[in-house]
């Protein structure tokens, strides 16, 4: 098993594990017919140097750069995401990205108060994909956890809003595939916004097959690490892992081995740390919900994202010991 795991991620960054997404076995028996190729999306070409005035670089990833900018056509301050052409082309050559809709197409279909709004998408004059989104002046869930300013009730409300945003992605027919604390932003009005559809996929048989191992490794579902068939429950596991860390101030497994081969084996073969052990003051109803969200076996996991917001808001936290505040 250890030798097999050594080939999973190689020397890639343990934070964002980008890997092949070639479709493998896993289709229903007898389903030999290939999926019809998707209709090409007509992308509007825009000279972004003229269209936008860049204010600041707010993010730089392996596949894209993100700017705060002013849209000179509308006068609106926006978030402008531009993919690196050569890196995206190289990634597409290794994957089934010819079947995957452009990020902007998927993001534009998810309209919800707790999901970043996509205004426009297209191609630059250089052939790079770009996306124009609402600019969110906020901080991540990770920042809020580390600042230790929110009590348990406030944290549960933020998680409920985050769950609403992710449920909207699932309702639109997509799997987010990269659920982590940095992809949930919280505004000054305490409104959560889910961001980044860079790894999102349609929730269809072609994309649920084994082989598509992408996401943030620290929060990745066991079946994704194993290259097993997937569904939207990989997002539920990742969300549960985010919630576990947010409420207990620690990962759901041994943090000292989080990025190691031993850490991967632990997640594949051992149950997560019990939340009652991680945070003894956490009320039992909260602990039980965390256990269900982070179940290693997907058949034992919380089944639907759409039911999580009410479940989070309906938790009885009066049994909390001490002050009723979480340790996070």
C-alpha positions as a printed Julia matrix, in Angstrom:
328×3 Matrix{Float64}:
   0.0    0.0     0.0
   2.82   2.39    0.86
   4.46   1.91   -2.55
   1.15   2.6    -4.21
   0.7    5.8    -2.24
   4.17   7.04   -3.15
   2.97   7.55   -6.69
  -0.09   9.53   -5.69
   1.35  13.01   -5.46
   5.08  12.74   -6.01
   6.8   15.98   -5.17
   3.81  18.2    -5.86
   2.8   20.86   -3.38
   0.76  19.22   -0.65
  -1.58  22.2    -0.45
  -2.94  21.95   -3.99
  -2.51  18.5    -5.47
  -3.02  18.8    -9.18
  -2.94  15.46  -10.96
  -4.18  13.68  -14.04
  -7.92  13.71  -14.56
  -8.07  11.02  -17.21
 -11.34   9.11  -17.19
 -10.95   5.57  -15.99
 -13.18   2.62  -15.28
 -16.26   3.17  -13.21
 -19.03   3.64  -15.73
 -22.09   1.49  -15.3
 -21.74  -2.06  -16.69
 -22.45  -2.16  -20.37
 -22.11   1.58  -20.77
 -19.62   1.45  -23.64
 -20.87   4.37  -25.66
 -18.71   7.45  -25.44
 -20.28  10.68  -24.31
 -21.14  13.03  -27.12
 -18.55  15.81  -27.36
 -19.81  19.03  -25.79
 -20.83  21.88  -28.0
 -18.02  24.45  -28.14
 -18.66  27.55  -26.08
 -18.35  30.76  -28.05
 -16.03  33.0   -26.07
 -16.03  36.76  -26.53
 -12.57  38.25  -27.09
 -11.69  41.29  -25.04
  -8.66  43.54  -24.86
  -8.43  43.47  -21.08
  -5.63  46.04  -21.01
  -8.08  48.6   -22.37
 -11.21  47.27  -20.69
  -9.84  47.12  -17.13
  -7.66  49.28  -14.93
  -5.72  47.03  -12.6
  -5.54  48.19   -8.98
  -3.69  45.38   -7.24
  -2.72  41.73   -7.52
  -4.8   39.89   -4.91
  -3.89  36.3    -5.75
  -1.32  34.34   -7.74
  -1.85  30.63   -8.32
  -0.21  27.96  -10.42
  -2.81  28.38  -13.16
  -4.03  31.98  -12.86
  -3.57  35.46  -11.49
  -6.29  37.46   -9.75
  -6.56  41.25   -9.68
  -8.7   43.85   -8.05
  -9.64  46.04  -11.01
 -11.99  48.69  -12.29
 -14.19  47.77  -15.25
 -13.83  50.84  -17.45
 -17.11  50.05  -19.21
 -19.29  49.92  -16.1
 -17.17  51.81  -13.57
 -17.59  48.87  -11.21
 -14.78  47.56   -9.0
 -14.41  43.86   -9.83
 -12.28  40.81   -9.32
 -10.51  39.89  -12.58
  -9.15  36.36  -12.89
  -6.91  35.55  -15.86
  -5.57  32.06  -16.57
  -1.97  31.53  -17.64
  -2.25  30.46  -21.27
   0.75  28.12  -21.51
   0.14  26.43  -18.16
  -3.54  25.95  -18.91
  -2.76  24.5   -22.34
  -0.26  22.07  -20.8
  -2.78  21.01  -18.17
  -5.49  20.52  -20.78
  -3.21  18.23  -22.77
  -2.97  15.89  -19.76
  -6.64  15.84  -18.85
 -10.16  15.46  -20.12
 -10.5   19.22  -20.04
 -11.84  19.12  -23.59
 -15.03  17.77  -21.98
 -14.98  20.24  -19.09
 -16.83  23.51  -19.59
 -14.75  26.65  -19.06
 -14.67  27.83  -15.45
 -16.65  30.94  -16.29
 -19.49  28.93  -17.83
 -19.96  26.92  -14.65
 -19.5   29.83  -12.26
 -21.99  32.01  -14.13
 -24.71  29.38  -13.66
 -24.5   29.48   -9.88
 -26.37  32.57   -8.69
 -26.79  32.64   -4.93
 -26.22  35.16   -2.11
 -23.48  32.96   -0.65
 -21.59  32.34   -3.91
 -19.36  34.89   -5.61
 -21.24  36.43   -8.54
 -19.72  35.98  -12.0
 -20.54  38.87  -14.32
 -18.71  37.93  -17.51
 -16.14  35.59  -19.01
 -14.26  35.29  -22.27
 -10.84  35.3   -23.92
  -8.12  37.91  -23.9
  -6.41  38.93  -27.12
  -3.67  36.47  -26.15
  -6.18  33.6   -25.94
  -6.24  33.45  -22.13
  -9.5   32.7   -20.35
 -10.67  35.51  -18.09
 -13.51  35.83  -15.6
 -15.03  39.01  -14.18
 -16.54  38.57  -10.71
 -17.85  40.68   -7.89
 -15.07  42.01   -5.72
 -15.41  40.73   -2.16
 -13.81  42.81    0.55
 -13.47  40.16    3.22
 -11.36  37.6     5.03
 -11.28  33.82    4.87
 -12.7   31.35    7.36
  -9.09  30.48    8.13
  -8.4   34.08    9.15
 -11.45  34.15   11.42
 -10.42  30.9    13.09
  -6.9   32.12   13.69
  -8.15  35.49   14.98
 -10.29  33.67   17.61
 -12.92  36.41   17.62
 -16.09  34.37   16.96
 -17.99  32.32   19.52
 -19.6   28.96   18.8
 -22.98  30.33   17.76
 -21.38  32.81   15.34
 -19.17  30.11   13.87
 -22.12  27.8    13.29
 -23.98  30.57   11.47
 -20.99  31.21    9.21
 -20.77  27.49    8.46
 -24.5   27.37    7.69
 -24.08  30.16    5.14
 -21.08  28.39    3.64
 -23.15  25.22    3.36
 -25.9   27.16    1.56
 -23.39  28.36   -1.02
 -22.0   24.88   -1.6
 -25.52  23.43   -1.78
 -26.27  25.94   -4.57
 -23.28  24.62   -6.52
 -24.63  21.07   -6.21
 -28.15  22.19   -7.16
 -26.72  23.74  -10.33
 -25.26  20.34  -11.29
 -21.61  20.83  -10.33
 -19.06  19.51   -7.83
 -16.83  22.26   -6.46
 -13.85  19.9    -5.97
 -11.74  22.38   -3.98
 -13.52  23.06   -0.7
 -11.13  24.6     1.81
 -11.18  27.43    4.38
  -9.49  29.89    2.0
 -12.3   29.46   -0.53
 -14.93  30.85    1.84
 -14.7   34.62    2.31
 -16.57  36.54    5.01
 -17.53  40.16    4.43
 -17.68  42.9     7.03
 -21.44  42.29    7.18
 -20.74  38.67    8.22
 -21.91  37.27    4.88
 -20.1   34.19    3.57
 -19.2   33.88   -0.1
 -17.93  30.67   -1.73
 -15.27  31.41   -4.36
 -13.03  29.71   -6.94
 -14.53  27.38   -9.54
 -11.09  26.61  -10.96
 -11.39  22.88  -10.26
 -15.17  22.54  -10.47
 -16.61  19.79  -12.65
 -20.07  18.84  -13.91
 -21.73  16.21  -11.75
 -22.0   13.77  -14.65
 -20.78  10.18  -15.24
 -17.77  11.31  -17.3
 -16.42  13.33  -14.37
 -17.43  10.97  -11.56
 -15.17   8.23  -12.9
 -11.93   7.35  -11.09
  -8.83   9.33  -11.91
  -9.79  12.95  -11.28
  -7.66  13.57   -8.18
  -7.57  17.34   -7.77
  -8.3   19.58   -4.83
  -6.7   20.75   -1.62
  -4.91  17.77   -0.11
  -5.45  18.69    3.54
  -9.23  18.45    3.1
  -9.44  15.79    0.37
 -11.92  12.9     0.68
 -10.43   9.38    1.03
 -12.18   8.08   -2.11
 -10.58  10.88   -4.1
  -7.12   9.97   -2.83
  -7.79   6.33   -3.78
  -8.92   7.32   -7.29
 -12.31   5.72   -6.72
 -15.57   6.86   -8.35
 -16.73  10.12   -6.81
 -19.83  12.25   -6.42
 -20.82  15.41   -4.56
 -20.02  13.72   -1.25
 -16.35  14.58   -1.75
 -17.43  18.19   -1.18
 -19.34  17.16    1.94
 -16.25  15.46    3.37
 -14.09  18.48    2.58
 -16.69  20.8     4.09
 -16.82  18.6     7.19
 -13.04  18.78    7.47
 -13.19  22.57    7.19
 -15.93  22.69    9.85
 -13.95  20.35   12.11
 -10.9   22.62   11.95
 -13.0   25.78   12.3
 -14.72  24.52   15.46
 -11.89  22.61   17.17
  -8.85  24.59   15.99
  -7.14  21.45   14.69
  -7.3   19.14   11.69
  -9.4   15.99   11.88
  -6.24  13.87   11.82
  -2.72  14.12   13.19
  -1.46  17.5    11.98
   2.17  16.5    12.51
   1.76  13.95    9.71
  -0.75  15.87    7.6
   1.42  16.22    4.49
   3.37  12.97    4.86
   2.87   9.48    3.5
   1.98   8.37    7.02
  -0.68  11.06    7.11
  -2.23   9.79    3.89
  -2.25   6.23    5.21
  -3.86   7.44    8.4
  -6.7    9.09    6.53
  -7.24   6.03    4.36
  -7.12   3.43    7.11
  -8.07   5.13   10.38
 -11.12   7.1    11.5
 -10.71  10.85   12.04
  -9.9   12.19   15.49
 -13.09  12.3    17.52
 -14.24  15.94   17.82
 -15.08  15.42   21.5
 -11.42  14.55   22.03
 -10.2   17.45   19.91
 -12.41  19.98   21.72
 -13.84  18.67   25.01
 -16.04  21.77   25.46
 -17.83  21.23   22.15
 -21.48  20.19   22.64
 -22.26  16.59   21.72
 -24.8   17.5    18.97
 -22.05  19.48   17.21
 -19.6   16.59   17.62
 -22.11  14.13   16.16
 -22.69  16.27   13.08
 -18.93  16.6    12.53
 -18.56  12.82   12.77
 -21.19  12.33   10.07
 -19.66  14.89    7.71
 -16.14  13.46    8.01
 -17.01   9.76    7.81
 -14.34   7.98    5.75
 -16.9    5.76    4.02
 -19.09   7.87    1.79
 -22.12   5.65    2.4
 -21.89   6.58    6.1
 -21.36  10.27    5.41
 -23.95  13.03    5.65
 -25.76  12.51    2.33
 -26.91  15.91    1.05
 -25.41  19.37    1.23
 -28.87  20.91    0.94
 -29.88  19.65    4.4
 -26.76  20.87    6.23
 -27.68  24.56    6.69
 -30.79  23.71    8.71
 -28.9   21.0    10.58
 -26.18  23.48   11.57
 -28.67  26.16   12.63
 -30.76  23.65   14.55
 -27.96  22.3    16.74
 -28.56  22.43   20.48
 -25.44  24.1    21.89
 -26.81  24.72   25.38
 -24.93  21.65   26.62
 -21.57  23.35   26.04
 -19.32  23.21   29.08
 -17.82  26.32   30.58
 -18.65  29.55   28.74
 -20.28  27.93   25.73
 -17.56  29.2    23.42
 -15.6   26.87   21.2
 -11.87  26.56   21.59
 -11.43  27.93   18.05
